Amino acid sequence: MKKVFSLVLSLILVLGMFAVATAEEQPTYHFEIVSKGFQSTYWQAVYQGTSARVEELNAEAGYEMITFNFVGPDSESDIAQQVQQFTSALNAAPDAIGFAAVDQSAFMELLERAVEEGIPIIGFDSGVPGAPEGAVYANASTDNYAAGAMAADGMWEKIKDRVAAAEGAVRIGEVNQEATGESVTQRGLGFIDRIIELATEAGYGVAVTGNEFYVGNCSGSTASEEEAKIIIEVRVPSQTTVELCATEASVILNKEDTIAIFGSNQTAAEGVVTADDSLYVCGTSDDSVIAVGFDSGATLKAAIRNGVMYGAITQAPVSIGRITVDLLLAVAQGEEVADTDTGCAFYTVDNIDDEEIAQNLYD
């Protein structure tokens, strides 16, 4: 009897030790995620997708396989704060870092350090263009240049007859919150280049004026400002705020030849709406300024529903967060990863409630 008891006790101890060893062998991963900000509901939607995907993966694993820390600067123009946050992310020695750079040029040395320390980086949203070789393994983002072109296509369908009927030149405004981040600059350039292309096809000359970055990096004016049928005026505020974007938008909206305006992200688009709160020139009629925005949020959705804004481009921010987590986990596990286009669509009051659109619109 004592022998049987001893055998049973030994078996229990062995099984217990096996269970402990098995638990210890379960892999865990920690990710640091540094976004461009928290100042808009767009980034909150990205965070929502990130958190939901981590919860799903942990539930599938049956234990807390993934932990993460999601941060971002108070403003998308606060480069110093994001540098500090990215430095802290490196110091945490995570299994991988998700990163959307406010100004990619400010992070070259830190990215070199990431390569040296073997910490892989997954870019999201704007990503980290121009990063040192071997730093960024993949990006989860909208094709921002194509998205800007899509905004131009949506606007052009609404204004092309008005352009043709105009006796003199007409002005199309563009407000960009800054001229450094890859996502915003690519959208702005994509919009300008597509308007130039569409105008050229229709036989019109185009002059691009305003901010030096966009003037210098677009496909180029096809006519002087005095001879152009279409003038594209690009303005960028000194800091990234809705109020300062509204100031820049007001300059454009106050000009008599303005027939359309584009705000290339949520902050800039809300700036256009804010500017119109006192000007009352935007709308969807043939004699109104046709406003097109980017992203979503309660302000833009309301502006589209009430006819102040004609349309906007929606990204898929929740999907960006989810896909970023999937890429972080894959690269941490040593798998090959590749850039993933998270998509976009043009929406107006006519399709804002369609399922494929509505699921990507956040408040």
C-alpha positions as a Markdown table, in Angstrom:
| # | Residue | x | y | z |
|---|---|---|---|---|
| 1 | Met | 0.0 | 0.0 | 0.0 |
| 2 | Lys | 2.8 | 2.4 | 0.9 |
| 3 | Lys | 4.5 | 1.6 | -2.4 |
| 4 | Val | 1.3 | 2.5 | -4.3 |
| 5 | Phe | 0.9 | 5.7 | -2.3 |
| 6 | Ser | 4.5 | 6.6 | -3.1 |
| 7 | Leu | 4.0 | 5.9 | -6.8 |
| 8 | Val | 0.9 | 8.1 | -6.9 |
| 9 | Leu | 2.6 | 10.9 | -5.0 |
| 10 | Ser | 5.6 | 10.7 | -7.3 |
| 11 | Leu | 3.3 | 10.8 | -10.3 |
| 12 | Ile | 1.5 | 13.9 | -9.0 |
| 13 | Leu | 4.8 | 15.6 | -8.4 |
| 14 | Val | 6.0 | 14.8 | -11.9 |
| 15 | Leu | 2.8 | 16.0 | -13.4 |
| 16 | Gly | 3.0 | 19.2 | -11.4 |
| 17 | Met | 6.5 | 19.8 | -12.4 |
| 18 | Phe | 5.5 | 19.2 | -16.1 |
| 19 | Ala | 2.6 | 21.6 | -15.8 |
| 20 | Val | 4.9 | 24.3 | -14.3 |
| 21 | Ala | 7.5 | 23.7 | -17.1 |
| 22 | Thr | 4.8 | 23.8 | -19.7 |
| 23 | Ala | 3.4 | 27.1 | -18.4 |
| 24 | Glu | 6.9 | 28.5 | -18.3 |
| 25 | Glu | 7.4 | 27.5 | -21.9 |
| 26 | Gln | 4.4 | 29.4 | -23.2 |
| 27 | Pro | 5.7 | 32.3 | -25.2 |
| 28 | Thr | 4.9 | 35.9 | -24.3 |
| 29 | Tyr | 5.4 | 39.0 | -26.2 |
| 30 | His | 5.5 | 42.7 | -25.3 |
| 31 | Phe | 5.0 | 45.4 | -27.9 |
| 32 | Glu | 5.5 | 49.2 | -27.7 |
| 33 | Ile | 3.3 | 51.2 | -30.1 |
| 34 | Val | 4.1 | 54.8 | -30.7 |
| 35 | Ser | 1.4 | 56.6 | -32.7 |
| 36 | Lys | 1.4 | 60.2 | -34.1 |
| 37 | Gly | -1.0 | 61.4 | -31.5 |
| 38 | Phe | -4.2 | 61.2 | -29.4 |
| 39 | Gln | -5.6 | 64.6 | -30.4 |
| 40 | Ser | -8.2 | 63.1 | -32.8 |
| 41 | Thr | -10.7 | 60.3 | -32.6 |
| 42 | Tyr | -8.9 | 58.7 | -35.6 |
| 43 | Trp | -6.0 | 57.6 | -33.3 |
| 44 | Gln | -8.5 | 56.5 | -30.7 |
| 45 | Ala | -10.0 | 54.2 | -33.4 |
| 46 | Val | -6.6 | 52.8 | -34.2 |
| 47 | Tyr | -6.1 | 52.1 | -30.5 |
| 48 | Gln | -9.5 | 50.4 | -30.3 |
| 49 | Gly | -8.5 | 48.1 | -33.1 |
| 50 | Thr | -5.2 | 47.4 | -31.5 |
| 51 | Ser | -6.7 | 46.6 | -28.1 |
| 52 | Ala | -9.5 | 44.4 | -29.6 |
| 53 | Arg | -7.0 | 42.3 | -31.6 |
| 54 | Val | -4.7 | 41.7 | -28.6 |
| 55 | Glu | -7.7 | 40.6 | -26.6 |
| 56 | Glu | -8.7 | 38.2 | -29.3 |
| 57 | Leu | -5.3 | 36.7 | -29.7 |
| 58 | Asn | -4.9 | 36.3 | -25.9 |
| 59 | Ala | -8.3 | 34.6 | -25.7 |
| 60 | Glu | -7.3 | 32.2 | -28.5 |
| 61 | Ala | -4.0 | 31.4 | -26.7 |
| 62 | Gly | -5.7 | 30.8 | -23.4 |
| 63 | Tyr | -3.4 | 33.1 | -21.5 |
| 64 | Glu | -1.9 | 36.6 | -21.6 |
| 65 | Met | 0.4 | 36.0 | -24.6 |
| 66 | Ile | 0.6 | 39.7 | -25.6 |
| 67 | Thr | 1.0 | 42.9 | -23.6 |
| 68 | Phe | 1.4 | 46.3 | -25.2 |
| 69 | Asn | 1.9 | 50.0 | -24.4 |
| 70 | Phe | 0.2 | 52.5 | -26.8 |
| 71 | Val | 1.4 | 56.1 | -26.7 |
| 72 | Gly | 1.4 | 59.2 | -28.8 |
| 73 | Pro | 2.3 | 62.9 | -28.5 |
| 74 | Asp | -0.3 | 65.5 | -27.4 |
| 75 | Ser | 0.0 | 67.1 | -30.9 |
| 76 | Glu | 1.1 | 65.8 | -34.3 |
| 77 | Ser | 3.5 | 68.7 | -34.4 |
| 78 | Asp | 5.2 | 67.8 | -31.1 |
| 79 | Ile | 8.3 | 66.1 | -32.5 |
| 80 | Ala | 10.3 | 66.3 | -29.3 |
| 81 | Gln | 7.6 | 64.5 | -27.2 |
| 82 | Gln | 7.4 | 61.7 | -29.8 |
| 83 | Val | 11.2 | 61.4 | -29.8 |
| 84 | Gln | 11.1 | 60.9 | -26.0 |
| 85 | Gln | 8.3 | 58.4 | -26.3 |
| 86 | Phe | 10.2 | 56.4 | -29.0 |
| 87 | Thr | 13.3 | 56.5 | -26.8 |
| 88 | Ser | 11.3 | 55.1 | -23.9 |
| 89 | Ala | 9.9 | 52.4 | -26.2 |
| 90 | Leu | 13.4 | 51.3 | -27.1 |
| 91 | Asn | 14.5 | 51.3 | -23.5 |
| 92 | Ala | 11.6 | 48.9 | -22.7 |
| 93 | Ala | 13.4 | 46.3 | -24.9 |
| 94 | Pro | 10.1 | 45.1 | -26.5 |
| 95 | Asp | 9.8 | 42.2 | -28.9 |
| 96 | Ala | 8.8 | 44.7 | -31.6 |
| 97 | Ile | 7.7 | 48.3 | -32.0 |
| 98 | Gly | 4.8 | 49.7 | -33.9 |
| 99 | Phe | 5.6 | 53.2 | -35.1 |
| 100 | Ala | 3.9 | 56.1 | -37.0 |
| 101 | Ala | 6.5 | 58.9 | -37.2 |
| 102 | Val | 5.5 | 62.6 | -36.9 |
| 103 | Asp | 8.7 | 63.6 | -38.7 |
| 104 | Gln | 10.7 | 60.7 | -40.0 |
| 105 | Ser | 13.9 | 62.7 | -40.2 |
| 106 | Ala | 14.0 | 63.2 | -36.5 |
| 107 | Phe | 14.4 | 59.4 | -35.8 |
| 108 | Met | 17.3 | 58.2 | -37.9 |
| 109 | Glu | 19.7 | 57.7 | -35.0 |
| 110 | Leu | 17.1 | 56.0 | -32.8 |
| 111 | Leu | 16.1 | 53.7 | -35.7 |
| 112 | Glu | 19.8 | 52.8 | -36.1 |
| 113 | Arg | 19.8 | 51.9 | -32.5 |
| 114 | Ala | 16.8 | 49.7 | -33.0 |
| 115 | Val | 18.7 | 47.8 | -35.7 |
| 116 | Glu | 21.7 | 47.4 | -33.5 |
| 117 | Glu | 19.6 | 46.1 | -30.7 |
| 118 | Gly | 17.7 | 43.7 | -32.9 |
| 119 | Ile | 14.3 | 45.3 | -32.2 |
| 120 | Pro | 12.1 | 45.0 | -35.4 |
| 121 | Ile | 9.8 | 47.9 | -36.3 |
| 122 | Ile | 6.4 | 47.7 | -37.9 |
| 123 | Gly | 5.2 | 51.0 | -39.4 |
| 124 | Phe | 1.6 | 52.0 | -39.4 |
| 125 | Asp | -0.5 | 54.8 | -40.8 |
| 126 | Ser | 2.3 | 57.1 | -42.1 |
| 127 | Gly | 5.0 | 54.6 | -41.2 |
| 128 | Val | 8.6 | 55.6 | -41.3 |
| 129 | Pro | 9.7 | 56.3 | -44.9 |
| 130 | Gly | 13.4 | 56.7 | -45.5 |
| 131 | Ala | 14.2 | 54.5 | -42.4 |
| 132 | Pro | 17.7 | 52.9 | -42.2 |
| 133 | Glu | 17.9 | 49.6 | -44.0 |
| 134 | Gly | 16.7 | 46.7 | -41.9 |
| 135 | Ala | 14.8 | 48.9 | -39.4 |
| 136 | Val | 11.2 | 48.7 | -40.7 |
| 137 | Tyr | 10.0 | 45.2 | -41.6 |
| 138 | Ala | 6.6 | 46.1 | -43.0 |
| 139 | Asn | 3.9 | 48.8 | -42.9 |
| 140 | Ala | 0.2 | 48.7 | -42.3 |
| 141 | Ser | -1.3 | 51.8 | -43.9 |
| 142 | Thr | -3.5 | 53.3 | -46.6 |
| 143 | Asp | -1.8 | 54.1 | -49.9 |
| 144 | Asn | -2.0 | 57.8 | -49.1 |
| 145 | Tyr | -1.0 | 59.0 | -52.5 |
| 146 | Ala | -3.8 | 57.0 | -54.1 |
| 147 | Ala | -6.2 | 58.2 | -51.4 |
| 148 | Gly | -5.4 | 61.8 | -52.2 |
| 149 | Ala | -6.0 | 61.0 | -55.9 |
| 150 | Met | -9.3 | 59.4 | -54.9 |
| 151 | Ala | -10.4 | 62.6 | -53.2 |
| 152 | Ala | -9.5 | 64.6 | -56.3 |
| 153 | Asp | -11.6 | 62.2 | -58.4 |
| 154 | Gly | -14.6 | 62.6 | -56.1 |
| 155 | Met | -14.3 | 66.4 | -56.1 |
| 156 | Trp | -13.8 | 66.6 | -59.9 |
| 157 | Glu | -17.0 | 64.8 | -60.7 |
| 158 | Lys | -18.8 | 67.5 | -58.7 |
| 159 | Ile | -17.0 | 70.6 | -60.1 |
| 160 | Lys | -16.0 | 69.7 | -63.7 |
| 161 | Asp | -19.1 | 71.2 | -65.3 |
| 162 | Arg | -18.6 | 74.4 | -63.2 |
| 163 | Val | -15.0 | 74.6 | -64.3 |
| 164 | Ala | -16.0 | 74.3 | -67.9 |
| 165 | Ala | -18.6 | 77.0 | -67.6 |
| 166 | Ala | -16.4 | 79.5 | -65.8 |
| 167 | Glu | -15.4 | 82.6 | -67.8 |
| 168 | Gly | -12.2 | 83.1 | -65.9 |
| 169 | Ala | -9.9 | 81.2 | -63.6 |
| 170 | Val | -11.2 | 79.1 | -60.7 |
| 171 | Arg | -9.4 | 78.3 | -57.5 |
| 172 | Ile | -9.2 | 75.0 | -55.7 |
| 173 | Gly | -7.8 | 75.2 | -52.1 |
| 174 | Glu | -5.9 | 72.5 | -50.2 |
| 175 | Val | -5.2 | 72.7 | -46.4 |
| 176 | Asn | -2.6 | 70.3 | -45.0 |
| 177 | Gln | -1.9 | 70.3 | -41.3 |
| 178 | Glu | 1.8 | 70.0 | -41.9 |
| 179 | Ala | 4.4 | 69.3 | -44.6 |
| 180 | Thr | 6.6 | 66.7 | -42.9 |
| 181 | Gly | 4.6 | 63.5 | -42.1 |
| 182 | Glu | 4.5 | 61.0 | -44.9 |
| 183 | Ser | 0.7 | 60.3 | -44.8 |
| 184 | Val | -0.4 | 63.9 | -45.0 |
| 185 | Thr | 2.2 | 65.0 | -47.6 |
| 186 | Gln | 1.4 | 62.0 | -49.8 |
| 187 | Arg | -2.3 | 62.7 | -49.7 |
| 188 | Gly | -1.7 | 66.3 | -50.5 |
| 189 | Leu | 0.6 | 65.5 | -53.4 |
| 190 | Gly | -1.7 | 62.8 | -54.7 |
| 191 | Phe | -4.6 | 65.2 | -54.7 |
| 192 | Ile | -2.7 | 68.0 | -56.5 |
| 193 | Asp | -1.2 | 65.6 | -59.1 |
| 194 | Arg | -4.6 | 64.1 | -59.9 |
| 195 | Ile | -6.3 | 67.5 | -60.3 |
| 196 | Ile | -3.4 | 68.5 | -62.7 |
| 197 | Glu | -3.9 | 65.2 | -64.6 |
| 198 | Leu | -7.7 | 65.6 | -64.9 |
| 199 | Ala | -7.4 | 69.3 | -65.8 |
| 200 | Thr | -4.8 | 68.5 | -68.5 |
| 201 | Glu | -7.0 | 65.9 | -70.0 |
| 202 | Ala | -9.8 | 68.5 | -70.2 |
| 203 | Gly | -7.4 | 71.0 | -71.8 |
| 204 | Tyr | -6.9 | 73.3 | -68.9 |
| 205 | Gly | -3.7 | 74.9 | -67.6 |
| 206 | Val | -3.0 | 74.6 | -63.9 |
| 207 | Ala | -0.9 | 76.8 | -61.6 |
| 208 | Val | 0.1 | 75.5 | -58.1 |
| 209 | Thr | 0.8 | 78.2 | -55.5 |
| 210 | Gly | 1.3 | 78.4 | -51.8 |
| 211 | Asn | 3.3 | 76.2 | -49.5 |
| 212 | Glu | 6.8 | 75.6 | -50.9 |
| 213 | Phe | 7.0 | 71.9 | -50.1 |
| 214 | Tyr | 3.9 | 71.0 | -52.0 |
| 215 | Val | 4.6 | 73.4 | -54.9 |
| 216 | Gly | 8.1 | 72.0 | -55.2 |
| 217 | Asn | 7.2 | 68.3 | -54.9 |
| 218 | Cys | 4.0 | 68.0 | -57.0 |
| 219 | Ser | 4.1 | 67.1 | -60.7 |
| 220 | Gly | 4.3 | 70.8 | -61.5 |
| 221 | Ser | 2.3 | 73.8 | -62.8 |
| 222 | Thr | 1.3 | 73.6 | -66.5 |
| 223 | Ala | 0.6 | 77.3 | -66.8 |
| 224 | Ser | 1.5 | 80.6 | -65.1 |
| 225 | Glu | -1.0 | 81.9 | -62.5 |
| 226 | Glu | -2.1 | 84.6 | -65.0 |
| 227 | Glu | -2.8 | 82.1 | -67.8 |
| 228 | Ala | -4.1 | 79.1 | -65.8 |
| 229 | Lys | -7.7 | 78.0 | -65.9 |
| 230 | Ile | -7.3 | 76.4 | -62.5 |
| 231 | Ile | -5.3 | 77.7 | -59.6 |
| 232 | Ile | -4.5 | 75.2 | -56.8 |
| 233 | Glu | -3.6 | 77.1 | -53.6 |
| 234 | Val | -1.9 | 75.1 | -50.8 |
| 235 | Arg | -1.8 | 76.3 | -47.3 |
| 236 | Val | -0.1 | 74.9 | -44.2 |
| 237 | Pro | -0.5 | 76.2 | -40.6 |
| 238 | Ser | 2.4 | 77.0 | -38.3 |
| 239 | Gln | 1.1 | 74.3 | -35.9 |
| 240 | Thr | -1.2 | 71.3 | -36.0 |
| 241 | Thr | -4.5 | 72.5 | -34.6 |
| 242 | Val | -8.0 | 72.8 | -35.9 |
| 243 | Glu | -8.1 | 76.5 | -35.1 |
| 244 | Leu | -4.9 | 77.2 | -37.1 |
| 245 | Cys | -6.1 | 75.1 | -40.0 |
| 246 | Ala | -9.4 | 77.1 | -39.9 |
| 247 | Thr | -7.4 | 80.3 | -40.3 |
| 248 | Glu | -5.6 | 79.0 | -43.4 |
| 249 | Ala | -8.9 | 77.7 | -44.8 |
| 250 | Ser | -10.5 | 81.1 | -44.2 |
| 251 | Val | -7.9 | 82.7 | -46.4 |
| 252 | Ile | -8.9 | 80.4 | -49.3 |
| 253 | Leu | -12.6 | 80.5 | -48.7 |
| 254 | Asn | -12.7 | 84.3 | -48.7 |
| 255 | Lys | -11.4 | 84.5 | -52.3 |
| 256 | Glu | -14.2 | 85.1 | -54.8 |
| 257 | Asp | -12.8 | 82.6 | -57.4 |
| 258 | Thr | -12.7 | 79.7 | -54.9 |
| 259 | Ile | -15.0 | 76.8 | -56.0 |
| 260 | Ala | -13.6 | 73.9 | -54.0 |
| 261 | Ile | -11.3 | 73.0 | -51.0 |
| 262 | Phe | -9.7 | 69.9 | -49.7 |
| 263 | Gly | -8.7 | 69.1 | -46.1 |
| 264 | Ser | -6.2 | 66.3 | -46.2 |
| 265 | Asn | -6.8 | 64.8 | -42.7 |
| 266 | Gln | -9.3 | 65.0 | -39.9 |
| 267 | Thr | -7.7 | 68.1 | -38.3 |
| 268 | Ala | -7.5 | 70.0 | -41.6 |
| 269 | Ala | -11.0 | 69.0 | -42.7 |
| 270 | Glu | -12.4 | 70.1 | -39.3 |
| 271 | Gly | -10.5 | 73.3 | -39.9 |
| 272 | Val | -12.4 | 73.8 | -43.1 |
| 273 | Val | -15.7 | 73.2 | -41.4 |
| 274 | Thr | -14.8 | 75.5 | -38.5 |
| 275 | Ala | -13.9 | 78.3 | -41.0 |
| 276 | Asp | -17.2 | 77.9 | -42.7 |
| 277 | Asp | -19.1 | 78.3 | -39.4 |
| 278 | Ser | -18.7 | 82.1 | -39.9 |
| 279 | Leu | -18.4 | 82.3 | -43.7 |
| 280 | Tyr | -21.3 | 80.1 | -44.8 |
| 281 | Val | -19.9 | 79.5 | -48.3 |
| 282 | Cys | -19.5 | 75.7 | -48.4 |
| 283 | Gly | -22.3 | 73.5 | -49.6 |
| 284 | Thr | -23.4 | 71.1 | -52.3 |
| 285 | Ser | -25.2 | 73.6 | -54.7 |
| 286 | Asp | -23.6 | 74.8 | -57.9 |
| 287 | Asp | -22.8 | 78.2 | -56.4 |
| 288 | Ser | -21.2 | 76.9 | -53.2 |
| 289 | Val | -17.7 | 76.0 | -52.4 |
| 290 | Ile | -17.4 | 72.2 | -52.7 |
| 291 | Ala | -15.5 | 70.9 | -49.6 |
| 292 | Val | -13.9 | 67.5 | -49.5 |
| 293 | Gly | -12.3 | 66.1 | -46.3 |
| 294 | Phe | -10.4 | 63.1 | -45.1 |
| 295 | Asp | -11.1 | 60.6 | -42.3 |
| 296 | Ser | -14.1 | 60.8 | -40.1 |
| 297 | Gly | -15.3 | 62.0 | -36.6 |
| 298 | Ala | -18.5 | 63.5 | -35.4 |
| 299 | Thr | -17.8 | 66.9 | -36.9 |
| 300 | Leu | -17.1 | 65.6 | -40.4 |
| 301 | Lys | -20.0 | 63.2 | -40.4 |
| 302 | Ala | -22.4 | 65.9 | -39.3 |
| 303 | Ala | -21.0 | 68.3 | -42.0 |
| 304 | Ile | -21.6 | 65.7 | -44.7 |
| 305 | Arg | -25.1 | 64.9 | -43.5 |
| 306 | Asn | -26.1 | 68.6 | -43.3 |
| 307 | Gly | -24.6 | 69.5 | -46.7 |
| 308 | Val | -21.7 | 71.7 | -45.5 |
| 309 | Met | -19.1 | 69.2 | -46.8 |
| 310 | Tyr | -19.7 | 67.3 | -50.0 |
| 311 | Gly | -17.7 | 64.2 | -49.2 |
| 312 | Ala | -14.6 | 62.7 | -47.6 |
| 313 | Ile | -12.1 | 59.8 | -47.8 |
| 314 | Thr | -12.4 | 57.2 | -45.1 |
| 315 | Gln | -9.5 | 55.0 | -44.1 |
| 316 | Ala | -10.0 | 51.9 | -41.9 |
| 317 | Pro | -8.4 | 53.0 | -38.6 |
| 318 | Val | -9.7 | 50.1 | -36.6 |
| 319 | Ser | -8.3 | 47.7 | -39.3 |
| 320 | Ile | -5.0 | 49.5 | -39.2 |
| 321 | Gly | -4.7 | 48.8 | -35.4 |
| 322 | Arg | -5.7 | 45.1 | -35.9 |
| 323 | Ile | -3.3 | 44.5 | -38.8 |
| 324 | Thr | -0.5 | 46.3 | -37.0 |
| 325 | Val | -0.8 | 43.8 | -34.1 |
| 326 | Asp | -0.8 | 40.9 | -36.5 |
| 327 | Leu | 2.4 | 42.1 | -38.1 |
| 328 | Leu | 4.0 | 42.8 | -34.8 |
| 329 | Leu | 3.3 | 39.2 | -33.6 |
| 330 | Ala | 4.4 | 37.7 | -36.9 |
| 331 | Val | 7.7 | 39.6 | -36.9 |
| 332 | Ala | 8.3 | 38.8 | -33.2 |
| 333 | Gln | 7.8 | 35.1 | -34.0 |
| 334 | Gly | 10.4 | 35.3 | -36.8 |
| 335 | Glu | 8.0 | 35.1 | -39.7 |
| 336 | Glu | 8.3 | 37.1 | -42.9 |
| 337 | Val | 6.0 | 40.1 | -43.2 |
| 338 | Ala | 5.1 | 42.4 | -46.0 |
| 339 | Asp | 3.5 | 45.8 | -46.4 |
| 340 | Thr | -0.3 | 45.7 | -46.1 |
| 341 | Asp | -2.6 | 48.3 | -47.8 |
| 342 | Thr | -5.5 | 48.8 | -45.3 |
| 343 | Gly | -7.7 | 50.5 | -48.0 |
| 344 | Cys | -9.9 | 53.6 | -48.3 |
| 345 | Ala | -13.2 | 54.8 | -49.9 |
| 346 | Phe | -14.9 | 58.1 | -50.9 |
| 347 | Tyr | -18.2 | 58.7 | -49.1 |
| 348 | Thr | -20.9 | 61.3 | -49.4 |
| 349 | Val | -24.4 | 61.7 | -47.9 |
| 350 | Asp | -25.5 | 59.1 | -50.5 |
| 351 | Asn | -23.4 | 56.2 | -49.2 |
| 352 | Ile | -22.5 | 57.3 | -45.6 |
| 353 | Asp | -24.8 | 54.6 | -44.2 |
| 354 | Asp | -23.7 | 51.8 | -46.5 |
| 355 | Glu | -22.3 | 48.9 | -44.4 |
| 356 | Glu | -18.8 | 48.9 | -46.1 |
| 357 | Ile | -18.5 | 52.7 | -45.3 |
| 358 | Ala | -20.2 | 53.0 | -42.0 |
| 359 | Gln | -18.0 | 50.3 | -40.3 |
| 360 | Asn | -15.0 | 52.6 | -40.8 |
| 361 | Leu | -16.6 | 55.8 | -39.6 |
| 362 | Tyr | -15.8 | 56.8 | -36.0 |
| 363 | Asp | -17.1 | 59.6 | -33.8 |
